[in-house]
Amino acid sequence: MHDSNPKISVIIPIYQHWELTKVLFSALARQTLPKSLWECFIVDNGSDVVPAADTLPDFVNLLECHQPGSYAARNLALQQAQGELLVFTDADCRPNPDWLEIIWRQHLGCKKPTLIAGGVTVLRFDNLKPNWIEVYDMAMGLPQERYTRHGYAVTANLSIPRSVFTAVGEFDHKRFSGGDAEFCQRAGQSGVPLVYVPQANVDHPARADWEELTIKLKRVKGGQVRSGPLTRRLKFIIKTFIPPVWAYWFAVRNKRISRLQKPAVIFIQTRLWITEMGITLKLLANGKMERR
């Protein structure tokens, strides 16, 4: 249900995996920020089966976007949202109970419209021992702090004042990946600062097998190779064929994994690099992007 005057609009796109929202909705229900201050939109992006709106929690507003792509779905919700601050996360995430409270306090303390990137912690959602793929993703997946040092953040945990959308435009609706980075960089070029607030954390489930890693890689490379200005695409193409020394160094220095785990992470990174080169060549040959 809509509140009469919400300050925050939480926006979450979803495609197919509605079973993941049980954890998300439970975490949203436990938010310490009063529900009178926020509303929530979940935007289905063409799932085979969509639950009835009356089966969802009473704080959730269901929308349907028929144009493929999560950024098109987010843009659709922008047209319905009433909040002065738009807060984005993903359907498989688990926000901390004080997530919205910290973000709102940070927003109120900013002297000018500012992008707020919260922390993203990749982990298993149970207490079982992670497998090697999960260890890799926990070490290397979604390093939000490093992203913010380069001027962008992922929409797994990104808050944007409405006035920024008014000034610089919406997300690039044609993209299946990378639209968050492109938007942040566009906003930065217009003088909008980006701050990193790790305490406003969401947990993200670690990818559990090789297929999940390659699905993500195909989506990311599609955004890099087939979207944006030619000079930017050429930069990503060239970078693809350079050994990922930065990733190896990041793994070696990573404090989230033990010394014994680091060789396995480096091995998986090398295998991914080889796969990435093959994906890039295929994209250059047929140009087909994947949205999964």
C-alpha positions as semicolon CSV with decimal commas, in nm:
position;residue;x (nm);y (nm);z (nm)
1;M;0,000;0,000;0,000
2;H;0,118;0,356;-0,075
3;D;0,189;0,585;0,217
4;S;0,048;0,936;0,167
5;N;0,389;1,101;0,185
6;P;0,682;0,855;0,186
7;K;1,032;0,999;0,200
8;I;1,200;0,690;0,054
9;S;1,099;0,466;-0,236
10;V;1,267;0,123;-0,236
11;I;1,287;-0,019;-0,590
12;I;1,364;-0,384;-0,668
13;P;1,354;-0,546;-1,015
14;I;1,298;-0,919;-1,042
15;Y;1,314;-1,174;-1,321
16;Q;1,195;-1,533;-1,264
17;H;1,334;-1,615;-0,919
18;W;1,043;-1,511;-0,699
19;E;1,134;-1,776;-0,443
20;L;1,427;-1,555;-0,340
21;T;1,201;-1,276;-0,217
22;K;1,108;-1,457;0,104
23;V;1,440;-1,354;0,260
24;L;1,418;-1,004;0,113
25;F;1,064;-0,934;0,234
26;S;1,145;-1,068;0,580
27;A;1,443;-0,830;0,601
28;L;1,236;-0,535;0,481
29;A;0,967;-0,610;0,739
30;R;1,230;-0,578;1,012
31;Q;1,352;-0,231;0,908
32;T;1,395;0,003;1,204
33;L;1,294;0,307;0,997
34;P;0,918;0,357;1,045
35;K;0,713;0,222;0,756
36;S;0,538;0,558;0,734
37;L;0,861;0,698;0,586
38;W;0,907;0,450;0,302
39;E;0,730;0,261;0,027
40;C;0,847;-0,041;-0,171
41;F;0,809;-0,136;-0,537
42;I;0,903;-0,474;-0,680
43;V;0,899;-0,476;-1,060
44;D;0,855;-0,804;-1,241
45;N;1,046;-0,804;-1,568
46;G;0,877;-1,082;-1,761
47;S;0,882;-1,383;-1,527
48;D;0,697;-1,695;-1,636
49;V;0,497;-1,696;-1,313
50;V;0,412;-1,379;-1,117
51;P;0,245;-1,401;-0,776
52;A;-0,083;-1,222;-0,718
53;A;-0,040;-0,881;-0,560
54;D;-0,258;-0,974;-0,262
55;T;-0,019;-1,258;-0,169
56;L;0,269;-1,015;-0,116
57;P;0,342;-0,825;0,209
58;D;0,122;-0,520;0,257
59;F;0,417;-0,283;0,218
60;V;0,498;-0,412;-0,133
61;N;0,362;-0,254;-0,451
62;L;0,380;-0,488;-0,752
63;L;0,454;-0,348;-1,097
64;E;0,517;-0,528;-1,426
65;C;0,763;-0,411;-1,690
66;H;0,738;-0,581;-2,027
67;Q;1,055;-0,430;-2,173
68;P;1,343;-0,671;-2,100
69;G;1,619;-0,545;-1,871
70;S;1,646;-0,455;-1,505
71;Y;1,724;-0,089;-1,581
72;A;1,404;-0,056;-1,783
73;A;1,223;-0,206;-1,482
74;R;1,383;0,043;-1,245
75;N;1,286;0,331;-1,472
76;L;0,925;0,213;-1,473
77;A;0,917;0,225;-1,093
78;L;1,061;0,578;-1,098
79;Q;0,741;0,692;-1,268
80;Q;0,530;0,560;-0,978
81;A;0,759;0,633;-0,683
82;Q;0,682;0,926;-0,455
83;G;0,995;0,939;-0,240
84;E;1,259;1,211;-0,255
85;L;1,522;0,938;-0,220
86;L;1,519;0,629;-0,444
87;V;1,683;0,328;-0,280
88;F;1,778;0,030;-0,499
89;T;1,857;-0,327;-0,405
90;D;1,821;-0,673;-0,564
91;A;1,560;-0,940;-0,509
92;D;1,811;-1,189;-0,366
93;C;1,959;-0,947;-0,110
94;R;1,908;-0,934;0,267
95;P;1,930;-0,578;0,402
96;N;2,040;-0,521;0,761
97;P;1,756;-0,408;0,992
98;D;1,898;-0,054;1,015
99;W;1,970;-0,030;0,641
100;L;1,709;0,232;0,554
101;E;1,757;0,422;0,880
102;I;2,129;0,470;0,814
103;I;2,072;0,566;0,451
104;W;1,805;0,822;0,544
105;R;2,026;0,975;0,814
106;Q;2,313;0,999;0,564
107;H;2,085;1,161;0,307
108;L;1,964;1,421;0,555
109;G;2,324;1,503;0,648
110;C;2,438;1,570;0,291
111;K;2,475;1,937;0,200
112;K;2,393;1,869;-0,166
113;P;2,229;1,584;-0,363
114;T;2,459;1,284;-0,320
115;L;2,466;0,923;-0,436
116;I;2,490;0,687;-0,138
117;A;2,654;0,348;-0,190
118;G;2,593;0,105;0,095
119;G;2,800;-0,200;0,179
120;V;2,748;-0,532;0,001
121;T;2,861;-0,846;0,185
122;V;2,873;-1,163;-0,025
123;L;2,825;-1,478;0,184
124;R;2,631;-1,797;0,234
125;F;2,294;-1,739;0,396
126;D;2,333;-2,050;0,614
127;N;2,615;-2,160;0,842
128;L;2,743;-2,440;0,618
129;K;3,100;-2,441;0,491
130;P;3,123;-2,263;0,153
131;N;3,246;-2,453;-0,152
132;W;3,533;-2,319;-0,364
133;I;3,307;-2,125;-0,601
134;E;3,138;-1,960;-0,304
135;V;3,477;-1,880;-0,151
136;Y;3,575;-1,714;-0,479
137;D;3,255;-1,509;-0,493
138;M;3,286;-1,408;-0,128
139;A;3,637;-1,282;-0,200
140;M;3,587;-1,124;-0,541
141;G;3,217;-1,061;-0,593
142;L;3,073;-0,708;-0,571
143;P;3,358;-0,519;-0,401
144;Q;3,149;-0,206;-0,345
145;E;3,420;-0,011;-0,164
146;R;3,663;-0,057;-0,454
147;Y;3,393;0,036;-0,703
148;T;3,321;0,364;-0,523
149;R;3,689;0,458;-0,540
150;H;3,645;0,442;-0,918
151;G;3,334;0,658;-0,912
152;Y;3,047;0,409;-0,931
153;A;2,846;0,157;-0,728
154;V;2,617;-0,137;-0,791
155;T;2,239;-0,117;-0,758
156;A;2,246;-0,405;-0,511
157;N;2,280;-0,114;-0,265
158;L;2,261;0,232;-0,417
159;S;2,049;0,534;-0,318
160;I;1,986;0,826;-0,552
161;P;1,801;1,151;-0,477
162;R;1,513;1,217;-0,716
163;S;1,667;1,553;-0,802
164;V;1,968;1,372;-0,953
165;F;1,744;1,176;-1,190
166;T;1,576;1,505;-1,284
167;A;1,915;1,661;-1,358
168;V;2,095;1,380;-1,544
169;G;1,816;1,152;-1,671
170;E;1,717;0,794;-1,592
171;F;1,908;0,467;-1,629
172;D;2,001;0,355;-1,979
173;H;1,700;0,127;-2,040
174;K;1,871;-0,061;-2,323
175;R;2,136;-0,214;-2,099
176;F;2,119;-0,556;-1,936
177;S;2,433;-0,486;-1,730
178;G;2,650;-0,192;-1,630
179;G;2,371;0,064;-1,620
180;D;2,446;0,144;-1,257
181;A;2,810;0,229;-1,331
182;E;2,713;0,432;-1,638
183;F;2,457;0,630;-1,438
184;C;2,697;0,699;-1,149
185;Q;2,966;0,818;-1,387
186;R;2,717;1,039;-1,572
187;A;2,607;1,189;-1,241
188;G;2,968;1,237;-1,137
189;Q;3,042;1,429;-1,456
190;S;2,756;1,662;-1,356
191;G;2,917;1,727;-1,019
192;V;2,711;1,486;-0,806
193;P;2,928;1,327;-0,534
194;L;2,925;0,959;-0,438
195;V;2,979;0,849;-0,078
196;Y;3,039;0,500;0,057
197;V;2,852;0,408;0,376
198;P;2,945;0,046;0,463
199;Q;2,724;0,042;0,772
200;A;2,415;0,056;0,546
201;N;2,477;-0,304;0,449
202;V;2,294;-0,567;0,249
203;D;2,399;-0,930;0,232
204;H;2,418;-1,088;-0,112
205;P;2,417;-1,469;-0,156
206;A;2,740;-1,613;-0,288
207;R;2,712;-1,779;-0,627
208;A;2,736;-2,150;-0,567
209;D;2,854;-2,308;-0,893
210;W;3,041;-2,245;-1,215
211;E;2,722;-2,194;-1,417
212;E;2,613;-1,907;-1,191
213;L;2,953;-1,739;-1,231
214;T;2,945;-1,767;-1,609
215;I;2,585;-1,641;-1,631
216;K;2,693;-1,326;-1,451
217;L;3,005;-1,298;-1,668
218;K;2,801;-1,321;-1,989
219;R;2,567;-1,048;-1,869
220;V;2,852;-0,818;-1,761
221;K;3,053;-0,867;-2,079
222;G;2,743;-0,803;-2,289
223;G;2,704;-0,465;-2,121
224;Q;3,072;-0,383;-2,166
225;V;3,115;-0,494;-2,525
226;R;2,776;-0,408;-2,678
227;S;2,665;-0,094;-2,489
228;G;2,792;0,261;-2,456
229;P;3,029;0,477;-2,660
230;L;3,269;0,304;-2,900
231;T;3,580;0,424;-2,715
232;R;3,449;0,275;-2,390
233;R;3,365;-0,056;-2,558
234;L;3,709;-0,074;-2,717
235;K;3,868;-0,016;-2,377
236;F;3,679;-0,311;-2,229
237;I;3,758;-0,532;-2,528
238;I;4,131;-0,461;-2,501
239;K;4,125;-0,505;-2,123
240;T;3,962;-0,848;-2,165
241;F;4,272;-0,988;-2,334
242;I;4,516;-0,857;-2,073
243;P;4,593;-1,097;-1,784
244;P;4,390;-0,988;-1,478
245;V;4,689;-0,901;-1,261
246;W;4,477;-0,654;-1,062
247;A;4,237;-0,936;-0,971
248;Y;4,523;-1,160;-0,860
249;W;4,661;-0,880;-0,643
250;F;4,315;-0,813;-0,499
251;A;4,284;-1,184;-0,411
252;V;4,629;-1,197;-0,251
253;R;4,551;-0,896;-0,032
254;N;4,194;-0,999;0,048
255;K;4,139;-1,046;0,421
256;R;3,812;-1,235;0,380
257;I;3,991;-1,552;0,269
258;S;4,271;-1,756;0,427
259;R;4,616;-1,810;0,285
260;L;4,517;-2,164;0,190
261;Q;4,212;-2,039;-0,002
262;K;4,398;-1,780;-0,210
263;P;4,549;-2,026;-0,466
264;A;4,201;-2,168;-0,539
265;V;4,060;-1,818;-0,586
266;I;4,343;-1,731;-0,826
267;F;4,285;-2,055;-1,019
268;I;3,913;-1,980;-1,057
269;Q;3,994;-1,623;-1,161
270;T;4,228;-1,756;-1,432
271;R;3,963;-1,996;-1,558
272;L;3,711;-1,711;-1,565
273;W;3,953;-1,495;-1,762
274;I;3,986;-1,766;-2,028
275;T;3,606;-1,798;-2,038
276;E;3,573;-1,419;-2,057
277;M;3,792;-1,405;-2,369
278;G;3,573;-1,666;-2,536
279;I;3,253;-1,480;-2,443
280;T;3,397;-1,155;-2,581
281;L;3,490;-1,314;-2,912
282;K;3,140;-1,460;-2,939
283;L;2,983;-1,120;-2,865
284;L;3,198;-0,958;-3,132
285;A;3,087;-1,226;-3,376
286;N;2,710;-1,224;-3,318
287;G;2,642;-0,937;-3,077
288;K;2,379;-1,124;-2,875
289;M;2,352;-1,012;-2,512
290;E;2,208;-1,226;-2,233
291;R;1,982;-1,082;-1,963
292;R;1,984;-1,358;-1,702
